[in-house]
Amino acid sequence: MNFQYRFKLPVPVEQAWPVLLDVRRVAPCMPGAGIESGEGNDYVGRMKVKLGPIEMAYRGDLHFVERDDAAHRLKVEGVGKEVRGGGGAKALVTMQASSVPGGCEIAIDSEYELNGRAAQFGTGMIDEIGGKLMQEFARRLEKLILNSNAQESGPTVAAAPAPSIPQPAPTASAPAGGKDWAVDDNEALDLVGLAWGPVLSRSLPVIHLLISTATLIYLLTHK
């Protein structure tokens, strides 16, 4: 399966790229994710996924297959398994940063495979949930990069421009102030809550058909 997502950051690609390479700081920008150990091209990471009252934890290896600083392109391979359970996931993620007017654009392309409980979601549902998670990732990443630039520039730097990425609903994992997201405090988003809207929107035609059918049967049997 394939998942693609693009978002813009209001900073030049030359400022965004060094932060994007800092895996330990960037990983917690994804809700529920963090890096446990590693350096160079190999890391051990973990991801928490919340489905209503059920929370699944994945742990796996991340390997940098390609890193092209001149072209601002990364390719990372990840393989993870459920800490408790037989499910797993495998993904090959390509990230490309490009200069655009007013900043840079980040393009993420992921080829992935799922098995176990996570695979019970349909492809369309996974794409919609992935889009919601990437919105939150982009929001946190933008804040991380702007904070990093502000700290390097010192207290005399002008105020950072307003974020260009649409703001999703606040989550319990978002910290106050300008602090980075702590790995241990990076709570998973509730995917049931994220999925409820898409599920309902796709179910409305079916619900309408069932109501119409029931009404027709009632009229035919009560003549």
N, C-alpha and C positions, 0 to 999 in steps of 0.2 A: 504494500500500500504506500501511497505517496501523500505527503502533506507539504504545502507551500505557504509561506507567510512573508509579508513585507511590511516594514515600518520605517519611518524617518526619525532621525535625531537632529536637533538644532545645533550641531557642532560639526566642524570639518572632519573628514574621515581620518586625517592625521592625528587628531586629538582623540577620536573614539577608538581607534585601532589598538593602542597600547592597553587601554582598559579592557577591551574585549579579549585580549590575550591573557588577562589575569583570571585564570579559571576559578580560583578559590573565592574571589570576590564576585564574579559574574554568576556562578552557579546558584547562590541563594536568591538571585533575582527571579528565578523560576519558583513559584510557590511549592513548598514541600521538598525542595532539592538542596543538596549540599555536597561538599567534597570532604571525604574522611582522611585521605592520605594521597601521596603521590607527588611527582615532580617531572619536569621535562615534558615528555610526550605521553606519559602513562599516569592515570589517576584511578582511584577507587572512589566511587560516589554512591549516593543513596537518594531515593525519591519516595516521599509519602503521598499516597493517593487516598482521599477520603470519599467514601460512598455512603452518605447518610451516617448511620451509627457505626459503620464498618470502616476501618482504616487499614489499607494494605501498604506494606513497606517493601520496596525493591532495593537491592544492593547489587552493584555490578562494576565493570571495568570500562574506562574511557581511554581510547587510544587515538592520538593525533595522527591520522593517515597522511595529511598534507597541510603544510603551512607556507603560504606565499605572501611574505610581507609587502613585496612590491605591488602585487595585484590585490592585496587585502582580501585574501581568500583562505578559509579554513575548511578542512574536512575531518570530521571526528566520527569514529566508530564506537558504538556503545553496546554492551551486552549485559543484561541484568536479569536477576531471578527474584521471585518473591521470597522474603525472609521466612515467612510461614505460608506454605502453599506451593503448588506445583506450577504456578504461572511464570511467565517470563516475557522478555521483550528484547528485540534486537533492532538497532537503527544505524543508518549511515547518514549523518547530517552534514550538509554543506552550507557554510555561511559566507556570503559575499558582501563586502562593504564597498559602496560606490559613492562618488561625489555627485551631489545634486545641488541646485540652487538653494541657498539657505542652510546647508548642512550636508548630511549624507543619508543614504538609504541602505538598510540592512535587509538582505534577502536570505531567507532560510528555506532550504529544500531538504526534506527528510524522507528517506526510504525506510520503512519500518515493518516489522512483523510482531504480532502479539499472539499469545496463547494463554489459556487459563481464564480467570474471571474477567480480566480486562477485554478479552476478545469477544465477550458476549455483547458488547456494544456494536452496532452496525458501523460501517465506514462513514456514513453521513454524520452519525452522532459523534464519532471520534473526531472528525474534522471540525465540527462546531465547538466541541469542548476544547479541542486544541487551539482554536482561534481565541476563545475566552482566556485560556491560560497565557497565550502569547501576548494578548493585550496587557495583561498584568506584568508579564516579563518585560515588555517594552517600556512600560511606565516606570518600573523600578530601575531598569538599565539606564534610562534617560536621567533619572535623578542621581544615580551613582556617578555617571560621567560628568554631569554638571557640578556635583559636589567635589569630585576629584579635581576638576579644572579650577574651581573656586579656591580650593586649598592650596594648589600650586601657585596660583596668581597672587595670593596674599589678601589681606583685608581691604586693600584699596581697589580691588577689581569691581567693575560695575555689576549691578544685579543681573543675574542670569535671565534670559528671555523666558517667557511663559512656555510650558511644555506644549509641543505640537501634537502629542498623541492624545486621542480622546480618553478621558478619565473614566475607568470602570468603577463599579461600586466599591467602596472601601472594604478592606478585609482585615481580619484580626492580625495578620502577619505584617502589615505595614507599620513601620516604626514612626514615631514622632520625630520632628526635627530633621537634621541632616545626617543622621547616622546611617552606616551601612546595615544591611540585613544580617543579623547574627544567624549563623548556621543552626545552632541549637534551638533558636526561637522561630525558625521558618516553618510555620504551620501550613499544612496542606489545605487547599481550597476544597470545599464540598462539591464534588462533581455532580451529585444529585441535584443540588440547587442550580448549578450551571446548566444542567441538561433539561430541567423542567420546562423552560420556555420552548426550546426546540421540540421536545417531545409533544407538548401541548399543541404547538402550531402544526405539526405534521399529523396529529390525531384528529384535528377539527373536521377535515373532510370525512373521515371514517365515522366520527361521532354523528355528523349530520346525516350520513347515509343510514346509520342504524336507527336514528330517530325517525327519518322519513319512512323506512321500511316498517318500523313498529306502528307508525300512524296509519300506514296503508293497510296493514293486517287488521288493526282495530276497526277501521271503517268497513272492511269487507266482512268481518265476522259479526258486526253489529247492525247490519242492514235489516 
